Amino acid sequence: MSSRAKLDVETLLTVILGLVVVLLVLELVDAVAGFFPVFSRSLIALLITVLILLWYVRRR
C-alpha cells in the first residue's frame, strides 16, 4: 500500500473514531440524564465499536 493510501486510511479511521467517541459521550449523557436506561444496547454497541477501533489503531 502506498504511503498516501495509508495516510488516507489512517485519516478516515481517525475521523470515524472521533465520530464514534462523540456518539458514545452523547449516549452516556443521555443515559445519565434519564437515570433509568443506564446501559442501553446502543451504548454497549458503541463501546464495543470504540474498543475494536482502538485495538486496530494501536495494533498498526
PDBQT receptor file of N, H, CA, C and O in Angstrom, charges set to zero:
ATOM      1  N   MET A   1       0.843  -1.167   0.000  1.00  0.00    +0.000 N 
ATOM      2  CA  MET A   1       0.000   0.000   0.000  1.00  0.00    +0.000 C 
ATOM      3  C   MET A   1       0.893   1.236   0.000  1.00  0.00    +0.000 C 
ATOM      4  O   MET A   1       1.867   1.301   0.750  1.00  0.00    +0.000 OA
ATOM      5  N   SER A   2       0.571   2.198  -0.823  1.00  0.00    +0.000 N 
ATOM      6  H   SER A   2      -0.220   2.146  -1.432  1.00  0.00    +0.000 HD
ATOM      7  CA  SER A   2       1.389   3.403  -0.885  1.00  0.00    +0.000 C 
ATOM      8  C   SER A   2       1.189   4.240   0.376  1.00  0.00    +0.000 C 
ATOM      9  O   SER A   2       0.216   4.075   1.112  1.00  0.00    +0.000 OA
ATOM     10  N   SER A   3       2.141   5.138   0.596  1.00  0.00    +0.000 N 
ATOM     11  H   SER A   3       2.931   5.272  -0.002  1.00  0.00    +0.000 HD
ATOM     12  CA  SER A   3       2.077   5.944   1.817  1.00  0.00    +0.000 C 
ATOM     13  C   SER A   3       0.874   6.887   1.798  1.00  0.00    +0.000 C 
ATOM     14  O   SER A   3       0.291   7.177   2.842  1.00  0.00    +0.000 OA
ATOM     15  N   ARG A   4       0.506   7.362   0.605  1.00  0.00    +0.000 N 
ATOM     16  H   ARG A   4       0.980   7.126  -0.243  1.00  0.00    +0.000 HD
ATOM     17  CA  ARG A   4      -0.661   8.253   0.510  1.00  0.00    +0.000 C 
ATOM     18  C   ARG A   4      -1.944   7.499   0.833  1.00  0.00    +0.000 C 
ATOM     19  O   ARG A   4      -2.804   8.013   1.548  1.00  0.00    +0.000 OA
ATOM     20  N   ALA A   5      -2.076   6.292   0.315  1.00  0.00    +0.000 N 
ATOM     21  H   ALA A   5      -1.377   5.874  -0.265  1.00  0.00    +0.000 HD
ATOM     22  CA  ALA A   5      -3.264   5.491   0.608  1.00  0.00    +0.000 C 
ATOM     23  C   ALA A   5      -3.311   5.136   2.088  1.00  0.00    +0.000 C 
ATOM     24  O   ALA A   5      -4.378   5.132   2.702  1.00  0.00    +0.000 OA
ATOM     25  N   LYS A   6      -2.146   4.839   2.654  1.00  0.00    +0.000 N 
ATOM     26  H   LYS A   6      -1.280   4.843   2.155  1.00  0.00    +0.000 HD
ATOM     27  CA  LYS A   6      -2.088   4.516   4.080  1.00  0.00    +0.000 C 
ATOM     28  C   LYS A   6      -2.495   5.726   4.914  1.00  0.00    +0.000 C 
ATOM     29  O   LYS A   6      -3.208   5.588   5.909  1.00  0.00    +0.000 OA
ATOM     30  N   LEU A   7      -2.042   6.914   4.508  1.00  0.00    +0.000 N 
ATOM     31  H   LEU A   7      -1.463   7.027   3.700  1.00  0.00    +0.000 HD
ATOM     32  CA  LEU A   7      -2.404   8.139   5.207  1.00  0.00    +0.000 C 
ATOM     33  C   LEU A   7      -3.904   8.389   5.115  1.00  0.00    +0.000 C 
ATOM     34  O   LEU A   7      -4.530   8.785   6.097  1.00  0.00    +0.000 OA
ATOM     35  N   ASP A   8      -4.482   8.158   3.937  1.00  0.00    +0.000 N 
ATOM     36  H   ASP A   8      -3.974   7.836   3.138  1.00  0.00    +0.000 HD
ATOM     37  CA  ASP A   8      -5.917   8.351   3.772  1.00  0.00    +0.000 C 
ATOM     38  C   ASP A   8      -6.712   7.390   4.647  1.00  0.00    +0.000 C 
ATOM     39  O   ASP A   8      -7.726   7.777   5.227  1.00  0.00    +0.000 OA
ATOM     40  N   VAL A   9      -6.265   6.149   4.747  1.00  0.00    +0.000 N 
ATOM     41  H   VAL A   9      -5.441   5.834   4.275  1.00  0.00    +0.000 HD
ATOM     42  CA  VAL A   9      -6.945   5.170   5.597  1.00  0.00    +0.000 C 
ATOM     43  C   VAL A   9      -6.818   5.583   7.060  1.00  0.00    +0.000 C 
ATOM     44  O   VAL A   9      -7.789   5.492   7.812  1.00  0.00    +0.000 OA
ATOM     45  N   GLU A  10      -5.642   6.032   7.472  1.00  0.00    +0.000 N 
ATOM     46  H   GLU A  10      -4.854   6.106   6.861  1.00  0.00    +0.000 HD
ATOM     47  CA  GLU A  10      -5.452   6.477   8.853  1.00  0.00    +0.000 C 
ATOM     48  C   GLU A  10      -6.341   7.677   9.164  1.00  0.00    +0.000 C 
ATOM     49  O   GLU A  10      -6.937   7.749  10.239  1.00  0.00    +0.000 OA
ATOM     50  N   THR A  11      -6.430   8.615   8.230  1.00  0.00    +0.000 N 
ATOM     51  H   THR A  11      -5.946   8.557   7.356  1.00  0.00    +0.000 HD
ATOM     52  CA  THR A  11      -7.281   9.784   8.429  1.00  0.00    +0.000 C 
ATOM     53  C   THR A  11      -8.740   9.379   8.540  1.00  0.00    +0.000 C 
ATOM     54  O   THR A  11      -9.463   9.875   9.404  1.00  0.00    +0.000 OA
ATOM     55  N   LEU A  12      -9.173   8.480   7.672  1.00  0.00    +0.000 N 
ATOM     56  H   LEU A  12      -8.586   8.077   6.971  1.00  0.00    +0.000 HD
ATOM     57  CA  LEU A  12     -10.552   8.008   7.709  1.00  0.00    +0.000 C 
ATOM     58  C   LEU A  12     -10.852   7.308   9.029  1.00  0.00    +0.000 C 
ATOM     59  O   LEU A  12     -11.900   7.543   9.631  1.00  0.00    +0.000 OA
ATOM     60  N   LEU A  13      -9.944   6.454   9.480  1.00  0.00    +0.000 N 
ATOM     61  H   LEU A  13      -9.093   6.263   8.991  1.00  0.00    +0.000 HD
ATOM     62  CA  LEU A  13     -10.146   5.765  10.757  1.00  0.00    +0.000 C 
ATOM     63  C   LEU A  13     -10.174   6.749  11.924  1.00  0.00    +0.000 C 
ATOM     64  O   LEU A  13     -10.944   6.571  12.867  1.00  0.00    +0.000 OA
ATOM     65  N   THR A  14      -9.347   7.776  11.865  1.00  0.00    +0.000 N 
ATOM     66  H   THR A  14      -8.721   7.921  11.099  1.00  0.00    +0.000 HD
ATOM     67  CA  THR A  14      -9.338   8.782  12.921  1.00  0.00    +0.000 C 
ATOM     68  C   THR A  14     -10.658   9.542  12.963  1.00  0.00    +0.000 C 
ATOM     69  O   THR A  14     -11.196   9.796  14.041  1.00  0.00    +0.000 OA
ATOM     70  N   VAL A  15     -11.175   9.903  11.806  1.00  0.00    +0.000 N 
ATOM     71  H   VAL A  15     -10.738   9.698  10.930  1.00  0.00    +0.000 HD
ATOM     72  CA  VAL A  15     -12.458  10.608  11.739  1.00  0.00    +0.000 C 
ATOM     73  C   VAL A  15     -13.582   9.721  12.257  1.00  0.00    +0.000 C 
ATOM     74  O   VAL A  15     -14.423  10.173  13.033  1.00  0.00    +0.000 OA
ATOM     75  N   ILE A  16     -13.601   8.462  11.831  1.00  0.00    +0.000 N 
ATOM     76  H   ILE A  16     -12.918   8.095  11.200  1.00  0.00    +0.000 HD
ATOM     77  CA  ILE A  16     -14.635   7.529  12.283  1.00  0.00    +0.000 C 
ATOM     78  C   ILE A  16     -14.542   7.341  13.790  1.00  0.00    +0.000 C 
ATOM     79  O   ILE A  16     -15.558   7.346  14.484  1.00  0.00    +0.000 OA
ATOM     80  N   LEU A  17     -13.331   7.175  14.294  1.00  0.00    +0.000 N 
ATOM     81  H   LEU A  17     -12.505   7.171  13.730  1.00  0.00    +0.000 HD
ATOM     82  CA  LEU A  17     -13.146   7.004  15.733  1.00  0.00    +0.000 C 
ATOM     83  C   LEU A  17     -13.628   8.238  16.492  1.00  0.00    +0.000 C 
ATOM     84  O   LEU A  17     -14.259   8.117  17.542  1.00  0.00    +0.000 OA
ATOM     85  N   GLY A  18     -13.334   9.407  15.971  1.00  0.00    +0.000 N 
ATOM     86  H   GLY A  18     -12.821   9.506  15.118  1.00  0.00    +0.000 HD
ATOM     87  CA  GLY A  18     -13.796  10.639  16.610  1.00  0.00    +0.000 C 
ATOM     88  C   GLY A  18     -15.309  10.734  16.646  1.00  0.00    +0.000 C 
ATOM     89  O   GLY A  18     -15.886  11.119  17.663  1.00  0.00    +0.000 OA
ATOM     90  N   LEU A  19     -15.956  10.385  15.542  1.00  0.00    +0.000 N 
ATOM     91  H   LEU A  19     -15.487  10.072  14.716  1.00  0.00    +0.000 HD
ATOM     92  CA  LEU A  19     -17.419  10.410  15.497  1.00  0.00    +0.000 C 
ATOM     93  C   LEU A  19     -18.029   9.409  16.468  1.00  0.00    +0.000 C 
ATOM     94  O   LEU A  19     -19.016   9.709  17.140  1.00  0.00    +0.000 OA
ATOM     95  N   VAL A  20     -17.446   8.229  16.539  1.00  0.00    +0.000 N 
ATOM     96  H   VAL A  20     -16.644   7.985  15.993  1.00  0.00    +0.000 HD
ATOM     97  CA  VAL A  20     -17.959   7.202  17.452  1.00  0.00    +0.000 C 
ATOM     98  C   VAL A  20     -17.788   7.648  18.901  1.00  0.00    +0.000 C 
ATOM     99  O   VAL A  20     -18.670   7.417  19.727  1.00  0.00    +0.000 OA
ATOM    100  N   VAL A  21     -16.669   8.281  19.212  1.00  0.00    +0.000 N 
ATOM    101  H   VAL A  21     -15.952   8.469  18.540  1.00  0.00    +0.000 HD
ATOM    102  CA  VAL A  21     -16.456   8.770  20.576  1.00  0.00    +0.000 C 
ATOM    103  C   VAL A  21     -17.481   9.852  20.919  1.00  0.00    +0.000 C 
ATOM    104  O   VAL A  21     -18.014   9.871  22.028  1.00  0.00    +0.000 OA
ATOM    105  N   VAL A  22     -17.757  10.744  19.981  1.00  0.00    +0.000 N 
ATOM    106  H   VAL A  22     -17.324  10.729  19.079  1.00  0.00    +0.000 HD
ATOM    107  CA  VAL A  22     -18.774  11.775  20.214  1.00  0.00    +0.000 C 
ATOM    108  C   VAL A  22     -20.133  11.135  20.464  1.00  0.00    +0.000 C 
ATOM    109  O   VAL A  22     -20.847  11.535  21.383  1.00  0.00    +0.000 OA
ATOM    110  N   LEU A  23     -20.496  10.149  19.658  1.00  0.00    +0.000 N 
ATOM    111  H   LEU A  23     -19.916   9.824  18.910  1.00  0.00    +0.000 HD
ATOM    112  CA  LEU A  23     -21.768   9.455  19.861  1.00  0.00    +0.000 C 
ATOM    113  C   LEU A  23     -21.804   8.733  21.201  1.00  0.00    +0.000 C 
ATOM    114  O   LEU A  23     -22.840   8.707  21.866  1.00  0.00    +0.000 OA
ATOM    115  N   LEU A  24     -20.688   8.153  21.597  1.00  0.00    +0.000 N 
ATOM    116  H   LEU A  24     -19.847   8.175  21.057  1.00  0.00    +0.000 HD
ATOM    117  CA  LEU A  24     -20.616   7.473  22.889  1.00  0.00    +0.000 C 
ATOM    118  C   LEU A  24     -20.825   8.459  24.036  1.00  0.00    +0.000 C 
ATOM    119  O   LEU A  24     -21.559   8.167  24.980  1.00  0.00    +0.000 OA
ATOM    120  N   VAL A  25     -20.192   9.609  23.959  1.00  0.00    +0.000 N 
ATOM    121  H   VAL A  25     -19.596   9.846  23.192  1.00  0.00    +0.000 HD
ATOM    122  CA  VAL A  25     -20.363  10.628  25.001  1.00  0.00    +0.000 C 
ATOM    123  C   VAL A  25     -21.811  11.105  25.046  1.00  0.00    +0.000 C 
ATOM    124  O   VAL A  25     -22.378  11.260  26.128  1.00  0.00    +0.000 OA
ATOM    125  N   LEU A  26     -22.412  11.339  23.887  1.00  0.00    +0.000 N 
ATOM    126  H   LEU A  26     -21.952  11.214  23.008  1.00  0.00    +0.000 HD
ATOM    127  CA  LEU A  26     -23.813  11.759  23.852  1.00  0.00    +0.000 C 
ATOM    128  C   LEU A  26     -24.727  10.698  24.446  1.00  0.00    +0.000 C 
ATOM    129  O   LEU A  26     -25.675  11.022  25.161  1.00  0.00    +0.000 OA
ATOM    130  N   GLU A  27     -24.451   9.450  24.157  1.00  0.00    +0.000 N 
ATOM    131  H   GLU A  27     -23.681   9.187  23.576  1.00  0.00    +0.000 HD
ATOM    132  CA  GLU A  27     -25.249   8.353  24.705  1.00  0.00    +0.000 C 
ATOM    133  C   GLU A  27     -25.085   8.273  26.222  1.00  0.00    +0.000 C 
ATOM    134  O   GLU A  27     -26.058   8.037  26.938  1.00  0.00    +0.000 OA
ATOM    135  N   LEU A  28     -23.868   8.468  26.716  1.00  0.00    +0.000 N 
ATOM    136  H   LEU A  28     -23.077   8.660  26.135  1.00  0.00    +0.000 HD
ATOM    137  CA  LEU A  28     -23.634   8.468  28.165  1.00  0.00    +0.000 C 
ATOM    138  C   LEU A  28     -24.385   9.608  28.851  1.00  0.00    +0.000 C 
ATOM    139  O   LEU A  28     -24.995   9.414  29.902  1.00  0.00    +0.000 OA
ATOM    140  N   VAL A  29     -24.335  10.786  28.254  1.00  0.00    +0.000 N 
ATOM    141  H   VAL A  29     -23.839  10.944  27.400  1.00  0.00    +0.000 HD
ATOM    142  CA  VAL A  29     -25.050  11.933  28.819  1.00  0.00    +0.000 C 
ATOM    143  C   VAL A  29     -26.548  11.660  28.831  1.00  0.00    +0.000 C 
ATOM    144  O   VAL A  29     -27.229  11.967  29.809  1.00  0.00    +0.000 OA
ATOM    145  N   ASP A  30     -27.059  11.088  27.758  1.00  0.00    +0.000 N 
ATOM    146  H   ASP A  30     -26.506  10.838  26.963  1.00  0.00    +0.000 HD
ATOM    147  CA  ASP A  30     -28.482  10.764  27.684  1.00  0.00    +0.000 C 
ATOM    148  C   ASP A  30     -28.859   9.726  28.736  1.00  0.00    +0.000 C 
ATOM    149  O   ASP A  30     -29.908   9.834  29.370  1.00  0.00    +0.000 OA
ATOM    150  N   ALA A  31     -28.007   8.723  28.921  1.00  0.00    +0.000 N 
ATOM    151  H   ALA A  31     -27.154   8.635  28.406  1.00  0.00    +0.000 HD
ATOM    152  CA  ALA A  31     -28.294   7.676  29.906  1.00  0.00    +0.000 C 
ATOM    153  C   ALA A  31     -28.263   8.229  31.326  1.00  0.00    +0.000 C 
ATOM    154  O   ALA A  31     -29.113   7.878  32.145  1.00  0.00    +0.000 OA
ATOM    155  N   VAL A  32     -27.301   9.085  31.623  1.00  0.00    +0.000 N 
ATOM    156  H   VAL A  32     -26.611   9.371  30.958  1.00  0.00    +0.000 HD
ATOM    157  CA  VAL A  32     -27.211   9.668  32.963  1.00  0.00    +0.000 C 
ATOM    158  C   VAL A  32     -28.380  10.620  33.208  1.00  0.00    +0.000 C 
ATOM    159  O   VAL A  32     -28.928  10.663  34.309  1.00  0.00    +0.000 OA
ATOM    160  N   ALA A  33     -28.761  11.380  32.188  1.00  0.00    +0.000 N 
ATOM    161  H   ALA A  33     -28.316  11.345  31.294  1.00  0.00    +0.000 HD
ATOM    162  CA  ALA A  33     -29.871  12.316  32.346  1.00  0.00    +0.000 C 
ATOM    163  C   ALA A  33     -31.196  11.584  32.538  1.00  0.00    +0.000 C 
ATOM    164  O   ALA A  33     -32.096  12.090  33.209  1.00  0.00    +0.000 OA
ATOM    165  N   GLY A  34     -31.318  10.386  31.948  1.00  0.00    +0.000 N 
ATOM    166  H   GLY A  34     -30.587   9.975  31.403  1.00  0.00    +0.000 HD
ATOM    167  CA  GLY A  34     -32.561   9.635  32.061  1.00  0.00    +0.000 C 
ATOM    168  C   GLY A  34     -32.664   8.835  33.339  1.00  0.00    +0.000 C 
ATOM    169  O   GLY A  34     -33.772   8.486  33.748  1.00  0.00    +0.000 OA
ATOM    170  N   PHE A  35     -31.559   8.532  33.984  1.00  0.00    +0.000 N 
ATOM    171  H   PHE A  35     -30.659   8.816  33.653  1.00  0.00    +0.000 HD
ATOM    172  CA  PHE A  35     -31.477   7.784  35.235  1.00  0.00    +0.000 C 
ATOM    173  C   PHE A  35     -31.981   6.349  35.152  1.00  0.00    +0.000 C 
ATOM    174  O   PHE A  35     -31.663   5.552  36.035  1.00  0.00    +0.000 OA
ATOM    175  N   PHE A  36     -32.742   5.988  34.144  1.00  0.00    +0.000 N 
ATOM    176  H   PHE A  36     -33.001   6.635  33.427  1.00  0.00    +0.000 HD
ATOM    177  CA  PHE A  36     -33.302   4.642  34.107  1.00  0.00    +0.000 C 
ATOM    178  C   PHE A  36     -32.539   3.710  33.171  1.00  0.00    +0.000 C 
ATOM    179  O   PHE A  36     -32.010   2.699  33.633  1.00  0.00    +0.000 OA
ATOM    180  N   PRO A  37     -32.461   4.007  31.876  1.00  0.00    +0.000 N 
ATOM    181  CA  PRO A  37     -31.745   3.080  30.977  1.00  0.00    +0.000 C 
ATOM    182  C   PRO A  37     -30.244   3.358  30.973  1.00  0.00    +0.000 C 
ATOM    183  O   PRO A  37     -29.719   3.900  30.001  1.00  0.00    +0.000 OA
ATOM    184  N   VAL A  38     -29.556   2.997  32.040  1.00  0.00    +0.000 N 
ATOM    185  H   VAL A  38     -29.983   2.557  32.830  1.00  0.00    +0.000 HD
ATOM    186  CA  VAL A  38     -28.148   3.361  32.192  1.00  0.00    +0.000 C 
ATOM    187  C   VAL A  38     -27.299   2.729  31.097  1.00  0.00    +0.000 C 
ATOM    188  O   VAL A  38     -26.490   3.416  30.474  1.00  0.00    +0.000 OA
ATOM    189  N   PHE A  39     -27.467   1.432  30.853  1.00  0.00    +0.000 N 
ATOM    190  H   PHE A  39     -28.124   0.874  31.359  1.00  0.00    +0.000 HD
ATOM    191  CA  PHE A  39     -26.695   0.785  29.797  1.00  0.00    +0.000 C 
ATOM    192  C   PHE A  39     -27.641   0.208  28.757  1.00  0.00    +0.000 C 
ATOM    193  O   PHE A  39     -28.067  -0.943  28.853  1.00  0.00    +0.000 OA
ATOM    194  N   SER A  40     -27.955   1.007  27.785  1.00  0.00    +0.000 N 
ATOM    195  H   SER A  40     -27.609   1.942  27.707  1.00  0.00    +0.000 HD
ATOM    196  CA  SER A  40     -28.807   0.533  26.703  1.00  0.00    +0.000 C 
ATOM    197  C   SER A  40     -27.979  -0.268  25.704  1.00  0.00    +0.000 C 
ATOM    198  O   SER A  40     -26.749  -0.260  25.744  1.00  0.00    +0.000 OA
ATOM    199  N   ARG A  41     -28.667  -0.948  24.822  1.00  0.00    +0.000 N 
ATOM    200  H   ARG A  41     -29.667  -0.955  24.789  1.00  0.00    +0.000 HD
ATOM    201  CA  ARG A  41     -27.955  -1.755  23.817  1.00  0.00    +0.000 C 
ATOM    202  C   ARG A  41     -27.104  -0.896  22.902  1.00  0.00    +0.000 C 
ATOM    203  O   ARG A  41     -26.016  -1.310  22.504  1.00  0.00    +0.000 OA
ATOM    204  N   SER A  42     -27.579   0.289  22.563  1.00  0.00    +0.000 N 
ATOM    205  H   SER A  42     -28.463   0.625  22.887  1.00  0.00    +0.000 HD
ATOM    206  CA  SER A  42     -26.789   1.151  21.679  1.00  0.00    +0.000 C 
ATOM    207  C   SER A  42     -25.508   1.621  22.369  1.00  0.00    +0.000 C 
ATOM    208  O   SER A  42     -24.470   1.758  21.720  1.00  0.00    +0.000 OA
ATOM    209  N   LEU A  43     -25.573   1.866  23.665  1.00  0.00    +0.000 N 
ATOM    210  H   LEU A  43     -26.416   1.754  24.192  1.00  0.00    +0.000 HD
ATOM    211  CA  LEU A  43     -24.379   2.266  24.402  1.00  0.00    +0.000 C 
ATOM    212  C   LEU A  43     -23.345   1.150  24.410  1.00  0.00    +0.000 C 
ATOM    213  O   LEU A  43     -22.158   1.400  24.201  1.00  0.00    +0.000 OA
ATOM    214  N   ILE A  44     -23.784  -0.063  24.646  1.00  0.00    +0.000 N 
ATOM    215  H   ILE A  44     -24.749  -0.266  24.816  1.00  0.00    +0.000 HD
ATOM    216  CA  ILE A  44     -22.870  -1.206  24.637  1.00  0.00    +0.000 C 
ATOM    217  C   ILE A  44     -22.277  -1.406  23.245  1.00  0.00    +0.000 C 
ATOM    218  O   ILE A  44     -21.088  -1.698  23.113  1.00  0.00    +0.000 OA
ATOM    219  N   ALA A  45     -23.097  -1.251  22.209  1.00  0.00    +0.000 N 
ATOM    220  H   ALA A  45     -24.062  -1.014  22.316  1.00  0.00    +0.000 HD
ATOM    221  CA  ALA A  45     -22.603  -1.395  20.836  1.00  0.00    +0.000 C 
ATOM    222  C   ALA A  45     -21.560  -0.327  20.517  1.00  0.00    +0.000 C 
ATOM    223  O   ALA A  45     -20.543  -0.626  19.891  1.00  0.00    +0.000 OA
ATOM    224  N   LEU A  46     -21.797   0.907  20.936  1.00  0.00    +0.000 N 
ATOM    225  H   LEU A  46     -22.623   1.150  21.445  1.00  0.00    +0.000 HD
ATOM    226  CA  LEU A  46     -20.825   1.971  20.704  1.00  0.00    +0.000 C 
ATOM    227  C   LEU A  46     -19.525   1.707  21.460  1.00  0.00    +0.000 C 
ATOM    228  O   LEU A  46     -18.439   1.944  20.929  1.00  0.00    +0.000 OA
ATOM    229  N   LEU A  47     -19.629   1.226  22.675  1.00  0.00    +0.000 N 
ATOM    230  H   LEU A  47     -20.511   1.034  23.106  1.00  0.00    +0.000 HD
ATOM    231  CA  LEU A  47     -18.437   0.919  23.461  1.00  0.00    +0.000 C 
ATOM    232  C   LEU A  47     -17.606  -0.178  22.803  1.00  0.00    +0.000 C 
ATOM    233  O   LEU A  47     -16.382  -0.073  22.730  1.00  0.00    +0.000 OA
ATOM    234  N   ILE A  48     -18.263  -1.216  22.330  1.00  0.00    +0.000 N 
ATOM    235  H   ILE A  48     -19.258  -1.300  22.389  1.00  0.00    +0.000 HD
ATOM    236  CA  ILE A  48     -17.560  -2.300  21.642  1.00  0.00    +0.000 C 
ATOM    237  C   ILE A  48     -16.900  -1.784  20.368  1.00  0.00    +0.000 C 
ATOM    238  O   ILE A  48     -15.770  -2.162  20.057  1.00  0.00    +0.000 OA
ATOM    239  N   THR A  49     -17.599  -0.921  19.630  1.00  0.00    +0.000 N 
ATOM    240  H   THR A  49     -18.517  -0.614  19.882  1.00  0.00    +0.000 HD
ATOM    241  CA  THR A  49     -17.040  -0.354  18.401  1.00  0.00    +0.000 C 
ATOM    242  C   THR A  49     -15.792   0.467  18.701  1.00  0.00    +0.000 C 
ATOM    243  O   THR A  49     -14.795   0.363  17.986  1.00  0.00    +0.000 OA
ATOM    244  N   VAL A  50     -15.838   1.277  19.747  1.00  0.00    +0.000 N 
ATOM    245  H   VAL A  50     -16.648   1.361  20.328  1.00  0.00    +0.000 HD
ATOM    246  CA  VAL A  50     -14.674   2.084  20.122  1.00  0.00    +0.000 C 
ATOM    247  C   VAL A  50     -13.503   1.189  20.498  1.00  0.00    +0.000 C 
ATOM    248  O   VAL A  50     -12.368   1.441  20.092  1.00  0.00    +0.000 OA
ATOM    249  N   LEU A  51     -13.775   0.148  21.272  1.00  0.00    +0.000 N 
ATOM    250  H   LEU A  51     -14.697  -0.056  21.602  1.00  0.00    +0.000 HD
ATOM    251  CA  LEU A  51     -12.697  -0.761  21.671  1.00  0.00    +0.000 C 
ATOM    252  C   LEU A  51     -12.068  -1.460  20.472  1.00  0.00    +0.000 C 
ATOM    253  O   LEU A  51     -10.848  -1.617  20.417  1.00  0.00    +0.000 OA
ATOM    254  N   ILE A  52     -12.883  -1.879  19.517  1.00  0.00    +0.000 N 
ATOM    255  H   ILE A  52     -13.874  -1.752  19.562  1.00  0.00    +0.000 HD
ATOM    256  CA  ILE A  52     -12.356  -2.536  18.318  1.00  0.00    +0.000 C 
ATOM    257  C   ILE A  52     -11.510  -1.563  17.504  1.00  0.00    +0.000 C 
ATOM    258  O   ILE A  52     -10.422  -1.916  17.050  1.00  0.00    +0.000 OA
ATOM    259  N   LEU A  53     -12.006  -0.337  17.317  1.00  0.00    +0.000 N 
ATOM    260  H   LEU A  53     -12.890  -0.050  17.686  1.00  0.00    +0.000 HD
ATOM    261  CA  LEU A  53     -11.246   0.652  16.552  1.00  0.00    +0.000 C 
ATOM    262  C   LEU A  53      -9.939   1.016  17.255  1.00  0.00    +0.000 C 
ATOM    263  O   LEU A  53      -8.904   1.154  16.603  1.00  0.00    +0.000 OA
ATOM    264  N   LEU A  54      -9.980   1.169  18.568  1.00  0.00    +0.000 N 
ATOM    265  H   LEU A  54     -10.821   1.056  19.098  1.00  0.00    +0.000 HD
ATOM    266  CA  LEU A  54      -8.743   1.458  19.302  1.00  0.00    +0.000 C 
ATOM    267  C   LEU A  54      -7.749   0.314  19.189  1.00  0.00    +0.000 C 
ATOM    268  O   LEU A  54      -6.552   0.545  19.021  1.00  0.00    +0.000 OA
ATOM    269  N   TRP A  55      -8.234  -0.914  19.281  1.00  0.00    +0.000 N 
ATOM    270  H   TRP A  55      -9.207  -1.101  19.418  1.00  0.00    +0.000 HD
ATOM    271  CA  TRP A  55      -7.361  -2.077  19.136  1.00  0.00    +0.000 C 
ATOM    272  C   TRP A  55      -6.722  -2.079  17.751  1.00  0.00    +0.000 C 
ATOM    273  O   TRP A  55      -5.531  -2.361  17.622  1.00  0.00    +0.000 OA
ATOM    274  N   TYR A  56      -7.502  -1.767  16.714  1.00  0.00    +0.000 N 
ATOM    275  H   TYR A  56      -8.469  -1.538  16.819  1.00  0.00    +0.000 HD
ATOM    276  CA  TYR A  56      -6.979  -1.774  15.351  1.00  0.00    +0.000 C 
ATOM    277  C   TYR A  56      -5.926  -0.679  15.164  1.00  0.00    +0.000 C 
ATOM    278  O   TYR A  56      -4.879  -0.918  14.564  1.00  0.00    +0.000 OA
ATOM    279  N   VAL A  57      -6.205   0.517  15.677  1.00  0.00    +0.000 N 
ATOM    280  H   VAL A  57      -7.057   0.711  16.164  1.00  0.00    +0.000 HD
ATOM    281  CA  VAL A  57      -5.269   1.629  15.514  1.00  0.00    +0.000 C 
ATOM    282  C   VAL A  57      -3.979   1.360  16.288  1.00  0.00    +0.000 C 
ATOM    283  O   VAL A  57      -2.894   1.644  15.781  1.00  0.00    +0.000 OA
ATOM    284  N   ARG A  58      -4.073   0.826  17.484  1.00  0.00    +0.000 N 
ATOM    285  H   ARG A  58      -4.954   0.595  17.895  1.00  0.00    +0.000 HD
ATOM    286  CA  ARG A  58      -2.881   0.541  18.294  1.00  0.00    +0.000 C 
ATOM    287  C   ARG A  58      -2.068  -0.620  17.727  1.00  0.00    +0.000 C 
ATOM    288  O   ARG A  58      -0.847  -0.658  17.882  1.00  0.00    +0.000 OA
ATOM    289  N   ARG A  59      -2.733  -1.559  17.078  1.00  0.00    +0.000 N 
ATOM    290  H   ARG A  59      -3.725  -1.528  16.952  1.00  0.00    +0.000 HD
ATOM    291  CA  ARG A  59      -2.065  -2.749  16.544  1.00  0.00    +0.000 C 
ATOM    292  C   ARG A  59      -1.124  -2.400  15.399  1.00  0.00    +0.000 C 
ATOM    293  O   ARG A  59      -0.113  -3.074  15.204  1.00  0.00    +0.000 OA
ATOM    294  N   ARG A  60      -1.442  -1.355  14.641  1.00  0.00    +0.000 N 
ATOM    295  H   ARG A  60      -2.264  -0.807  14.799  1.00  0.00    +0.000 HD
ATOM    296  CA  ARG A  60      -0.621  -0.999  13.487  1.00  0.00    +0.000 C 
ATOM    297  C   ARG A  60       0.648  -0.396  13.895  1.00  0.00    +0.000 C 
ATOM    298  O   ARG A  60       1.462  -0.036  13.045  1.00  0.00    +0.000 OA
TER     299      ARG A  60
